Amino acid sequence: MYVLFNQIIEEVNLEKSLRNALGNNEFALYYQPQYDLATGRIYSFEALLRWVSPQYGNVLPAKFIRFAEESGLIIPIGKWVLKTACSFLKSLHDRGYNEIVISVNISVAQLMQNDFVEMITNILNEVSLDPTFLELELTESIIMETLDTNYKKLERLLQLGITISIDDFGKGYSSLSYLKSLPVNKLKIDKSFIEGIGSNKDFTGSIVEIGHRIGLDVVAEGVETKEQLDYLSQAKCNFAQGYWLGMPVSADEALKQLEGI
């Protein structure tokens, strides 16, 4: 009982600190490179949120995102993430790296907002970024559970030229049959399948093949060994990211990666 009480108090205090984090500039974005396996070059960066709290130190997203979603704070935080990530990409384009794409994770609460598409277009206009260089990642479960409500929103985003990617594919519904009917153009294989490449190569290769057959680009996340990377290249997976290829880094370090420093 005492342990449970302390846990509740800690969670209340954490949520209270989270409410002030955005205004106190405690959030930062890190960027993990995604490589084009055909060229061996960086194709995009995934923007990853970090919270550096004066009280709690580096707080992992797994620990605070739930509070952000339950409290509604994910809406302003998500907007900040999108604008910061798009501004970072525009700065790369201005330096001549004008083929790089930015990928941003979207929560169900953001997607459910009536003005979600307008918010995205306003940010793109504000930072003068072409929509074709923005990729929005939504988990398989979010897309399926809200499809009736948000199908038209996803279609509108695609019409603007924005890429819609199914994140963590295979973790939820684990079905390939519905992909043809979804308003998406990329799928990201869940890292659990990449971890199992040593013993389950054929299955991972089948996901890549079927994805291609229905016109989707395929991304592998969580690549941590050369064996995994070599297999994915042979299977003609389009893109890959993971610690073997590059850790999440600050904006300055991401630029250095592009510069080859």
Backbone as CSV, one residue per row, in Angstrom:
resi,resn,N_x,N_y,N_z,CA_x,CA_y,CA_z,C_x,C_y,C_z
1,MET,0.837,-1.208,0.000,0.000,0.000,0.000,0.870,1.256,0.000
2,TYR,1.930,1.249,0.825,2.831,2.396,0.930,3.532,2.645,-0.408
3,VAL,3.972,1.541,-1.046,4.651,1.660,-2.341,3.695,2.226,-3.384
4,LEU,2.448,1.753,-3.387,1.443,2.236,-4.335,1.155,3.718,-4.124
5,PHE,1.068,4.132,-2.859,0.807,5.543,-2.534,1.948,6.418,-3.066
6,ASN,3.192,5.988,-2.848,4.346,6.750,-3.332,4.359,6.845,-4.854
7,GLN,3.950,5.754,-5.499,3.898,5.743,-6.953,2.867,6.743,-7.473
8,ILE,1.719,6.806,-6.803,0.667,7.752,-7.198,1.150,9.186,-7.035
9,ILE,1.797,9.460,-5.912,2.331,10.811,-5.643,3.364,11.188,-6.701
10,GLU,4.221,10.227,-7.043,5.255,10.489,-8.042,4.633,10.803,-9.401
11,GLU,3.590,10.066,-9.754,2.935,10.291,-11.041,2.233,11.647,-11.076
12,VAL,1.615,12.042,-9.965,0.963,13.347,-9.878,1.987,14.461,-10.045
13,ASN,3.123,14.323,-9.372,4.173,15.339,-9.466,4.784,15.398,-10.860
14,LEU,4.921,14.223,-11.468,5.470,14.166,-12.819,4.547,14.884,-13.801
15,GLU,3.252,14.638,-13.666,2.289,15.286,-14.548,2.277,16.793,-14.329
16,LYS,2.424,17.206,-13.067,2.452,18.637,-12.747,3.665,19.303,-13.404
17,SER,4.806,18.629,-13.357,6.012,19.162,-13.998,5.858,19.206,-15.512
18,LEU,5.179,18.188,-16.053,4.979,18.116,-17.497,4.168,19.304,-17.999
19,ARG,3.234,19.778,-17.180,2.381,20.895,-17.588,3.196,22.174,-17.807
20,ASN,4.332,22.286,-17.139,5.167,23.485,-17.260,6.330,23.301,-18.228
21,ALA,6.509,22.065,-18.703,7.712,21.745,-19.474,7.795,22.508,-20.790
22,LEU,6.679,22.618,-21.497,6.711,23.279,-22.799,7.040,24.764,-22.650
23,GLY,6.383,25.412,-21.692,6.636,26.830,-21.466,8.041,27.112,-20.964
24,ASN,8.644,26.128,-20.303,10.004,26.291,-19.760,11.086,25.801,-20.716
25,ASN,10.696,25.469,-21.947,11.656,25.016,-22.971,12.454,23.788,-22.534
26,GLU,11.771,22.844,-21.926,12.446,21.639,-21.434,12.441,20.500,-22.450
27,PHE,11.740,20.681,-23.561,11.699,19.633,-24.579,12.789,19.858,-25.621
28,ALA,13.229,18.758,-26.201,14.204,18.812,-27.286,13.878,17.708,-28.271
29,LEU,14.261,17.917,-29.512,14.110,16.870,-30.517,15.474,16.300,-30.875
30,TYR,15.512,14.989,-30.967,16.682,14.296,-31.486,16.274,13.672,-32.816
31,TYR,17.269,13.433,-33.653,16.982,12.992,-35.014,17.761,11.724,-35.342
32,GLN,17.020,10.669,-35.705,17.667,9.409,-36.072,17.641,9.256,-37.586
33,PRO,18.807,9.013,-38.192,18.854,8.907,-39.649,18.194,7.631,-40.163
34,GLN,17.601,7.751,-41.328,17.014,6.624,-42.038,17.730,6.557,-43.385
35,TYR,18.251,5.383,-43.716,19.080,5.245,-44.913,18.313,4.620,-46.068
36,ASP,18.587,5.120,-47.247,18.100,4.516,-48.482,19.044,3.354,-48.788
37,LEU,18.530,2.132,-48.761,19.404,0.969,-48.919,19.912,0.803,-50.348
38,ALA,19.267,1.451,-51.307,19.744,1.363,-52.691,20.967,2.242,-52.924
39,THR,21.037,3.356,-52.213,22.147,4.295,-52.430,23.141,4.317,-51.273
40,GLY,22.698,3.839,-50.101,23.563,3.884,-48.920,23.649,5.260,-48.299
41,ARG,22.773,6.167,-48.706,22.804,7.541,-48.203,21.639,7.822,-47.259
42,ILE,21.793,8.851,-46.441,20.702,9.267,-45.556,19.565,9.812,-46.410
43,TYR,18.392,9.249,-46.184,17.199,9.659,-46.918,16.344,10.607,-46.077
44,SER,16.266,10.318,-44.781,15.415,11.131,-43.906,15.899,11.056,-42.474
45,PHE,15.269,11.855,-41.631,15.479,11.801,-40.190,14.128,11.636,-39.505
46,GLU,14.088,10.765,-38.497,12.894,10.672,-37.673,13.087,11.569,-36.455
47,ALA,12.128,12.449,-36.203,12.193,13.348,-35.056,11.701,12.616,-33.808
48,LEU,12.515,12.599,-32.780,12.203,11.874,-31.550,12.210,12.848,-30.365
49,LEU,11.129,12.865,-29.623,10.957,13.815,-28.525,11.720,13.380,-27.279
50,ARG,12.368,14.340,-26.648,13.063,14.116,-25.379,12.642,15.202,-24.384
51,TRP,12.478,14.807,-23.126,12.149,15.762,-22.062,13.283,15.777,-21.062
52,VAL,13.935,16.935,-20.937,15.008,17.105,-19.961,14.449,17.954,-18.824
53,SER,14.028,17.289,-17.758,13.377,17.960,-16.631,14.409,18.366,-15.577
54,PRO,14.343,19.611,-15.082,15.252,20.027,-14.001,15.084,19.159,-12.755
55,GLN,13.883,18.638,-12.572,13.593,17.839,-11.384,13.864,16.349,-11.579
56,TYR,13.517,15.835,-12.753,13.602,14.382,-12.976,14.716,13.969,-13.928
57,GLY,15.419,14.928,-14.503,16.476,14.586,-15.450,15.900,14.196,-16.799
58,ASN,16.571,13.288,-17.488,16.097,12.821,-18.790,14.951,11.831,-18.588
59,VAL,13.760,12.240,-18.986,12.573,11.409,-18.812,12.250,10.736,-20.147
60,LEU,12.179,9.414,-20.146,11.901,8.678,-21.371,10.461,8.922,-21.826
61,PRO,10.243,8.985,-23.142,8.878,9.186,-23.659,7.886,8.158,-23.117
62,ALA,8.346,6.930,-22.946,7.446,5.880,-22.445,6.881,6.226,-21.074
63,LYS,7.588,7.113,-20.364,7.155,7.467,-19.016,6.232,8.678,-18.995
64,PHE,6.348,9.566,-19.996,5.538,10.788,-19.911,4.498,10.958,-21.011
65,ILE,4.620,10.213,-22.104,3.659,10.379,-23.203,2.242,10.031,-22.761
66,ARG,2.107,9.002,-21.936,0.770,8.618,-21.459,0.103,9.773,-20.721
67,PHE,0.862,10.451,-19.856,0.309,11.601,-19.123,-0.069,12.711,-20.096
68,ALA,0.780,12.918,-21.088,0.514,13.974,-22.073,-0.780,13.692,-22.834
69,GLU,-0.994,12.430,-23.181,-2.198,12.067,-23.921,-3.445,12.162,-23.041
70,GLU,-3.349,11.666,-21.812,-4.503,11.672,-20.912,-4.917,13.083,-20.510
71,SER,-3.957,13.979,-20.414,-4.236,15.352,-19.974,-4.563,16.294,-21.125
72,GLY,-4.336,15.837,-22.354,-4.546,16.708,-23.510,-3.326,17.548,-23.856
73,LEU,-2.261,17.437,-23.064,-1.044,18.205,-23.337,-0.360,17.772,-24.621
74,ILE,-0.712,16.579,-25.092,-0.083,16.081,-26.313,-0.429,16.973,-27.509
75,ILE,-1.519,17.720,-27.422,-1.910,18.590,-28.541,-0.904,19.739,-28.710
76,PRO,-0.660,20.558,-27.678,0.348,21.612,-27.863,1.768,21.056,-28.014
77,ILE,2.065,19.961,-27.299,3.401,19.371,-27.433,3.599,18.849,-28.854
78,GLY,2.577,18.154,-29.376,2.672,17.619,-30.732,2.824,18.711,-31.780
79,LYS,2.136,19.829,-31.569,2.262,20.949,-32.498,3.682,21.512,-32.454
80,TRP,4.250,21.609,-31.244,5.629,22.090,-31.103,6.596,21.153,-31.814
81,VAL,6.384,19.845,-31.664,7.247,18.858,-32.315,7.207,19.031,-33.830
82,LEU,6.002,19.145,-34.376,5.862,19.292,-35.822,6.550,20.557,-36.341
83,LYS,6.313,21.665,-35.642,6.907,22.914,-36.112,8.428,22.896,-35.981
84,THR,8.926,22.362,-34.867,10.372,22.304,-34.655,11.038,21.391,-35.678
85,ALA,10.422,20.236,-35.934,10.979,19.281,-36.885,10.968,19.854,-38.301
86,CYS,9.874,20.508,-38.683,9.785,21.097,-40.019,10.765,22.255,-40.185
87,SER,10.941,23.035,-39.130,11.905,24.142,-39.174,13.326,23.618,-39.322
88,PHE,13.622,22.522,-38.620,14.943,21.889,-38.738,15.175,21.415,-40.165
89,LEU,14.169,20.765,-40.738,14.326,20.272,-42.108,14.519,21.423,-43.089
90,LYS,13.744,22.498,-42.901,13.899,23.662,-43.790,15.328,24.206,-43.715
91,SER,15.912,24.187,-42.516,17.291,24.666,-42.373,18.259,23.758,-43.137
92,LEU,17.979,22.461,-43.178,18.820,21.545,-43.960,18.677,21.832,-45.451
93,HIS,17.439,22.049,-45.885,17.204,22.350,-47.295,17.913,23.640,-47.696
94,ASP,17.880,24.621,-46.803,18.538,25.899,-47.087,20.056,25.749,-47.202
95,ARG,20.599,24.698,-46.586,22.040,24.432,-46.665,22.393,23.573,-47.880
96,GLY,21.394,23.222,-48.656,21.664,22.446,-49.863,21.272,20.986,-49.785
97,TYR,20.862,20.524,-48.613,20.447,19.121,-48.467,18.941,19.040,-48.732
98,ASN,18.584,19.399,-49.959,17.172,19.636,-50.252,16.388,18.408,-50.697
99,GLU,16.955,17.205,-50.509,16.217,15.984,-50.792,15.864,15.224,-49.508
100,ILE,16.316,15.734,-48.371,16.081,15.057,-47.091,14.626,15.223,-46.668
101,VAL,14.095,14.179,-46.058,12.713,14.127,-45.577,12.718,14.114,-44.053
102,ILE,11.655,14.613,-43.429,11.515,14.535,-41.968,10.315,13.665,-41.632
103,SER,10.464,12.828,-40.627,9.397,11.927,-40.201,8.994,12.251,-38.768
104,VAL,7.682,12.386,-38.536,7.176,12.786,-37.228,6.067,11.820,-36.791
105,ASN,6.146,11.364,-35.556,5.120,10.475,-35.007,3.889,11.281,-34.586
106,ILE,2.720,10.733,-34.876,1.451,11.392,-34.567,0.643,10.512,-33.624
107,SER,0.065,11.118,-32.590,-0.757,10.370,-31.636,-2.211,10.381,-32.073
108,VAL,-2.996,9.493,-31.486,-4.412,9.414,-31.818,-5.132,10.712,-31.431
109,ALA,-4.726,11.321,-30.313,-5.367,12.562,-29.877,-5.154,13.677,-30.895
110,GLN,-3.973,13.747,-31.478,-3.715,14.752,-32.511,-4.566,14.500,-33.745
111,LEU,-4.569,13.255,-34.192,-5.312,12.903,-35.394,-6.803,13.184,-35.249
112,MET,-7.325,13.047,-34.041,-8.753,13.225,-33.808,-9.175,14.693,-33.778
113,GLN,-8.229,15.605,-33.742,-8.571,17.028,-33.743,-9.212,17.423,-35.073
114,ASN,-10.304,18.179,-35.014,-11.010,18.575,-36.236,-10.140,19.389,-37.185
115,ASP,-9.228,20.174,-36.617,-8.399,21.051,-37.445,-7.008,20.470,-37.697
116,PHE,-6.868,19.146,-37.587,-5.544,18.522,-37.707,-4.893,18.831,-39.057
117,VAL,-5.618,18.646,-40.129,-5.047,18.889,-41.461,-4.686,20.370,-41.622
118,GLU,-5.550,21.256,-41.141,-5.278,22.695,-41.233,-4.043,23.062,-40.415
119,MET,-3.894,22.447,-39.241,-2.723,22.718,-38.412,-1.440,22.330,-39.146
120,ILE,-1.458,21.160,-39.807,-0.291,20.710,-40.560,0.023,21.684,-41.702
121,THR,-0.990,22.052,-42.459,-0.757,22.944,-43.603,-0.292,24.329,-43.143
122,ASN,-0.809,24.804,-42.032,-0.373,26.104,-41.508,1.100,26.079,-41.134
123,ILE,1.535,24.998,-40.494,2.952,24.880,-40.117,3.827,24.824,-41.356
124,LEU,3.434,24.033,-42.334,4.208,23.930,-43.569,4.321,25.286,-44.264
125,ASN,3.221,26.032,-44.294,3.245,27.360,-44.914,4.116,28.324,-44.120
126,GLU,4.020,28.208,-42.795,4.773,29.124,-41.933,6.276,28.962,-42.094
127,VAL,6.730,27.716,-42.245,8.178,27.481,-42.365,8.614,27.342,-43.824
128,SER,7.654,27.491,-44.746,7.926,27.405,-46.189,8.542,26.058,-46.574
129,LEU,7.889,24.981,-46.135,8.363,23.638,-46.441,7.387,22.939,-47.376
130,ASP,7.922,22.347,-48.431,7.114,21.576,-49.374,6.537,20.349,-48.654
131,PRO,5.215,20.115,-48.755,4.580,18.981,-48.060,5.157,17.619,-48.417
132,THR,5.749,17.496,-49.614,6.264,16.198,-50.042,7.475,15.749,-49.231
133,PHE,8.015,16.638,-48.411,9.165,16.273,-47.586,8.772,15.960,-46.137
134,LEU,7.477,15.913,-45.874,6.990,15.572,-44.535,6.361,14.185,-44.553
135,GLU,6.755,13.394,-43.577,6.189,12.052,-43.412,5.578,11.952,-42.014
136,LEU,4.342,11.518,-41.936,3.660,11.342,-40.660,3.553,9.855,-40.354
137,GLU,4.016,9.471,-39.174,3.970,8.067,-38.766,2.837,7.852,-37.772
138,LEU,1.961,6.907,-38.100,0.870,6.532,-37.199,0.940,5.030,-36.979
139,THR,0.729,4.605,-35.743,0.793,3.180,-35.477,-0.370,2.466,-36.157
140,GLU,-0.157,1.211,-36.395,-1.166,0.370,-37.028,-2.500,0.433,-36.280
141,SER,-2.428,0.375,-34.946,-3.659,0.366,-34.146,-4.408,1.688,-34.252
142,ILE,-3.682,2.815,-34.274,-4.323,4.131,-34.398,-5.080,4.226,-35.720
143,ILE,-4.441,3.811,-36.797,-5.086,3.898,-38.107,-6.344,3.050,-38.152
144,MET,-6.254,1.818,-37.667,-7.397,0.903,-37.763,-8.536,1.305,-36.826
145,GLU,-8.205,1.731,-35.625,-9.236,2.041,-34.629,-9.964,3.350,-34.909
146,THR,-9.348,4.213,-35.705,-9.979,5.514,-35.984,-10.253,5.699,-37.469
147,LEU,-10.177,4.624,-38.229,-10.255,4.742,-39.684,-11.559,5.368,-40.161
148,ASP,-12.690,4.954,-39.589,-13.988,5.490,-40.012,-14.050,7.001,-39.837
149,THR,-13.472,7.475,-38.727,-13.512,8.902,-38.412,-12.497,9.704,-39.220
150,ASN,-11.335,9.112,-39.474,-10.223,9.893,-40.003,-9.789,9.543,-41.423
151,TYR,-10.533,8.681,-42.077,-10.150,8.271,-43.438,-9.979,9.491,-44.351
152,LYS,-10.959,10.419,-44.316,-10.905,11.580,-45.200,-9.733,12.498,-44.863
153,LYS,-9.389,12.570,-43.571,-8.232,13.388,-43.180,-6.955,12.824,-43.795
154,LEU,-6.806,11.507,-43.697,-5.615,10.868,-44.250,-5.567,11.036,-45.767
155,GLU,-6.711,10.941,-46.411,-6.761,11.153,-47.858,-6.345,12.571,-48.223
156,ARG,-6.811,13.542,-47.450,-6.465,14.939,-47.719,-4.963,15.165,-47.565
157,LEU,-4.374,14.536,-46.557,-2.935,14.670,-46.347,-2.162,14.074,-47.518
158,LEU,-2.608,12.920,-47.998,-1.963,12.295,-49.153,-2.085,13.185,-50.382
159,GLN,-3.239,13.801,-50.548,-3.454,14.678,-51.699,-2.529,15.887,-51.658
160,LEU,-2.156,16.316,-50.454,-1.220,17.432,-50.313,0.209,17.021,-50.674
161,GLY,0.436,15.703,-50.725,1.779,15.205,-51.022,2.513,14.682,-49.811
162,ILE,1.875,14.744,-48.640,2.467,14.240,-47.403,2.442,12.715,-47.411
163,THR,3.507,12.101,-46.929,3.579,10.645,-46.840,2.951,10.178,-45.531
164,ILE,2.134,9.143,-45.596,1.549,8.536,-44.408,2.152,7.151,-44.241
165,SER,2.768,6.927,-43.119,3.461,5.665,-42.863,2.820,4.918,-41.701
166,ILE,2.636,3.610,-41.869,2.165,2.767,-40.764,3.368,2.383,-39.932
167,ASP,3.410,2.853,-38.710,4.531,2.561,-37.812,4.257,1.257,-37.059
168,ASP,5.340,0.577,-36.659,5.240,-0.664,-35.871,4.369,-1.705,-36.562
169,PHE,4.463,-1.797,-37.887,3.591,-2.732,-38.602,3.843,-4.175,-38.146
170,GLY,2.743,-4.894,-37.901,2.821,-6.284,-37.466,2.658,-6.448,-35.977
171,LYS,2.767,-5.345,-35.251,2.668,-5.411,-33.795,1.220,-5.513,-33.334
172,GLY,0.307,-4.964,-34.142,-1.094,-4.939,-33.748,-1.929,-5.955,-34.487
173,TYR,-2.482,-5.542,-35.598,-3.413,-6.401,-36.317,-2.706,-7.518,-37.087
174,SER,-1.433,-7.298,-37.419,-0.611,-8.312,-38.073,-1.286,-8.901,-39.313
175,SER,-1.947,-8.074,-40.069,-2.622,-8.549,-41.273,-2.207,-7.694,-42.453
176,LEU,-1.893,-8.341,-43.566,-1.508,-7.622,-44.762,-2.691,-7.393,-45.699
177,SER,-3.787,-8.087,-45.434,-4.907,-8.077,-46.368,-5.600,-6.728,-46.494
178,TYR,-5.573,-5.908,-45.435,-6.311,-4.649,-45.460,-5.502,-3.493,-46.026
179,LEU,-4.218,-3.713,-46.299,-3.343,-2.604,-46.668,-3.771,-1.892,-47.950
180,LYS,-4.298,-2.638,-48.902,-4.684,-2.036,-50.180,-5.705,-0.928,-50.011
181,SER,-6.576,-1.067,-49.013,-7.683,-0.114,-48.854,-7.331,1.072,-47.962
182,LEU,-6.152,1.071,-47.371,-5.794,2.146,-46.448,-5.176,3.333,-47.183
183,PRO,-5.452,4.559,-46.729,-4.851,5.752,-47.326,-3.441,5.977,-46.771
184,VAL,-2.527,5.072,-47.124,-1.129,5.151,-46.684,-0.238,4.833,-47.876
185,ASN,1.028,5.228,-47.796,1.945,4.877,-48.877,3.286,4.324,-48.400
186,LYS,3.375,4.008,-47.116,4.606,3.413,-46.603,4.283,2.585,-45.374
187,LEU,5.012,1.479,-45.183,4.862,0.745,-43.939,6.230,0.520,-43.316
188,LYS,6.232,0.559,-42.005,7.461,0.436,-41.233,7.374,-0.844,-40.416
189,ILE,8.210,-1.814,-40.749,8.149,-3.120,-40.094,8.581,-2.995,-38.634
190,ASP,7.769,-3.536,-37.734,8.086,-3.474,-36.310,9.434,-4.141,-36.020
191,LYS,10.175,-3.547,-35.100,11.534,-4.029,-34.840,11.585,-5.461,-34.324
192,SER,10.477,-5.972,-33.779,10.474,-7.351,-33.298,10.729,-8.329,-34.446
193,PHE,10.273,-7.981,-35.654,10.515,-8.829,-36.817,11.961,-8.714,-37.287
194,ILE,12.535,-7.528,-37.109,13.932,-7.335,-37.490,14.840,-8.107,-36.537
195,GLU,14.501,-8.096,-35.248,15.273,-8.854,-34.255,15.261,-10.342,-34.582
196,GLY,14.160,-10.813,-35.180,14.031,-12.236,-35.468,14.558,-12.653,-36.820
197,ILE,15.252,-11.769,-37.504,15.735,-12.088,-38.852,16.630,-13.322,-38.852
198,GLY,17.412,-13.519,-37.801,18.301,-14.682,-37.753,17.571,-15.998,-37.877
199,SER,16.339,-16.069,-37.368,15.592,-17.327,-37.378,14.301,-17.247,-38.187
200,ASN,13.953,-16.034,-38.649,12.653,-15.861,-39.294,12.767,-14.996,-40.550
201,LYS,13.812,-15.240,-41.331,14.091,-14.382,-42.480,12.963,-14.383,-43.504
202,ASP,12.437,-15.561,-43.790,11.439,-15.676,-44.844,10.223,-14.801,-44.568
203,PHE,9.792,-14.739,-43.302,8.599,-13.963,-42.964,8.846,-12.478,-43.172
204,THR,9.994,-12.003,-42.716,10.320,-10.588,-42.891,10.421,-10.236,-44.370
205,GLY,11.047,-11.117,-45.135,11.157,-10.903,-46.572,9.803,-10.875,-47.255
206,SER,8.867,-11.684,-46.746,7.517,-11.724,-47.323,6.785,-10.403,-47.102
207,ILE,6.985,-9.792,-45.920,6.360,-8.495,-45.647,6.867,-7.459,-46.650
208,VAL,8.185,-7.462,-46.885,8.771,-6.526,-47.845,8.179,-6.755,-49.235
209,GLU,8.118,-8.009,-49.648,7.632,-8.341,-50.981,6.172,-7.947,-51.171
210,ILE,5.340,-8.275,-50.189,3.913,-7.954,-50.320,3.701,-6.443,-50.283
211,GLY,4.444,-5.758,-49.427,4.358,-4.301,-49.389,4.638,-3.705,-50.760
212,HIS,5.679,-4.195,-51.418,6.027,-3.700,-52.747,4.944,-4.023,-53.764
213,ARG,4.364,-5.206,-53.658,3.351,-5.628,-54.624,2.127,-4.717,-54.617
214,ILE,1.828,-4.157,-53.451,0.659,-3.275,-53.386,1.061,-1.795,-53.421
215,GLY,2.302,-1.560,-53.821,2.726,-0.190,-54.104,3.225,0.612,-52.922
216,LEU,3.613,-0.051,-51.836,4.098,0.665,-50.658,5.619,0.578,-50.546
217,ASP,6.246,1.678,-50.151,7.644,1.612,-49.740,7.703,0.947,-48.378
218,VAL,8.822,0.279,-48.094,8.957,-0.467,-46.841,10.199,0.000,-46.089
219,VAL,10.015,0.233,-44.802,11.093,0.682,-43.917,11.296,-0.368,-42.825
220,ALA,12.531,-0.643,-42.499,12.843,-1.528,-41.374,13.400,-0.677,-40.241
221,GLU,12.821,-0.814,-39.066,13.349,-0.081,-37.909,14.002,-1.058,-36.939
222,GLY,14.903,-0.537,-36.118,15.553,-1.386,-35.121,16.652,-2.260,-35.684
223,VAL,17.308,-1.804,-36.749,18.413,-2.572,-37.334,19.639,-2.422,-36.435
224,GLU,20.099,-3.531,-35.891,21.186,-3.464,-34.904,22.385,-4.333,-35.246
225,THR,22.331,-5.075,-36.355,23.476,-5.912,-36.741,23.698,-5.824,-38.248
226,LYS,24.912,-6.160,-38.655,25.237,-6.181,-40.082,24.443,-7.278,-40.784
227,GLU,24.235,-8.404,-40.107,23.455,-9.492,-40.700,22.052,-9.023,-41.069
228,GLN,21.425,-8.281,-40.175,20.082,-7.762,-40.439,20.100,-6.813,-41.630
229,LEU,21.074,-5.922,-41.650,21.159,-4.943,-42.733,21.402,-5.633,-44.074
230,ASP,22.305,-6.608,-44.095,22.602,-7.320,-45.334,21.364,-8.050,-45.849
231,TYR,20.626,-8.684,-44.941,19.432,-9.407,-45.370,18.388,-8.448,-45.943
232,LEU,18.181,-7.334,-45.270,17.195,-6.355,-45.727,17.574,-5.784,-47.094
233,SER,18.859,-5.579,-47.314,19.325,-5.098,-48.621,19.033,-6.137,-49.699
234,GLN,19.300,-7.403,-49.390,19.044,-8.481,-50.349,17.544,-8.629,-50.631
235,ALA,16.724,-8.373,-49.584,15.271,-8.480,-49.736,14.672,-7.258,-50.428
236,LYS,15.552,-6.292,-50.767,15.147,-5.060,-51.455,14.203,-4.192,-50.620
237,CYS,14.418,-4.202,-49.303,13.734,-3.255,-48.425,14.211,-1.858,-48.828
238,ASN,13.310,-0.892,-48.863,13.675,0.440,-49.353,14.574,1.220,-48.397
239,PHE,14.146,1.249,-47.111,14.844,2.095,-46.148,15.057,1.352,-44.835
240,ALA,16.023,1.825,-44.053,16.294,1.188,-42.763,16.851,2.215,-41.784
241,GLN,16.558,1.987,-40.510,17.132,2.805,-39.451,17.355,1.918,-38.233
242,GLY,18.230,2.356,-37.361,18.540,1.583,-36.163,19.928,1.919,-35.663
243,TYR,20.278,1.409,-34.507,21.548,1.759,-33.882,22.751,1.368,-34.736
244,TRP,22.626,0.312,-35.554,23.745,-0.085,-36.404,24.063,1.016,-37.419
245,LEU,23.033,1.736,-37.828,23.190,2.775,-38.838,23.391,4.158,-38.243
246,GLY,22.791,4.395,-37.082,22.940,5.716,-36.473,22.020,5.911,-35.284
247,MET,22.569,6.463,-34.222,21.793,6.750,-33.021,21.022,8.059,-33.205
248,PRO,19.967,8.283,-32.417,19.319,9.604,-32.406,20.309,10.654,-31.902
249,VAL,20.399,11.776,-32.600,21.374,12.805,-32.250,20.717,14.180,-32.284
250,SER,21.425,15.160,-31.750,20.938,16.536,-31.757,20.915,17.073,-33.183
251,ALA,20.274,18.217,-33.356,20.199,18.838,-34.679,21.594,19.131,-35.231
252,ASP,22.490,19.625,-34.381,23.855,19.930,-34.828,24.580,18.676,-35.282
253,GLU,24.404,17.586,-34.519,25.072,16.334,-34.876,24.477,15.732,-36.145
254,ALA,23.168,15.912,-36.340,22.530,15.412,-37.557,23.111,16.114,-38.784
255,LEU,23.331,17.408,-38.669,23.943,18.154,-39.771,25.348,17.641,-40.052
256,LYS,26.101,17.348,-38.996,27.457,16.820,-39.180,27.427,15.473,-39.894
257,GLN,26.404,14.658,-39.612,26.299,13.382,-40.306,26.130,13.601,-41.807
258,LEU,25.327,14.576,-42.186,25.133,14.874,-43.597,26.407,15.409,-44.238
259,GLU,27.152,16.178,-43.458,28.388,16.773,-43.960,29.530,15.769,-43.989
260,GLY,29.306,14.589,-43.366,30.342,13.560,-43.345,31.456,13.842,-42.375
261,ILE,31.170,14.677,-41.363,32.203,15.043,-40.380,32.283,13.959,-39.305
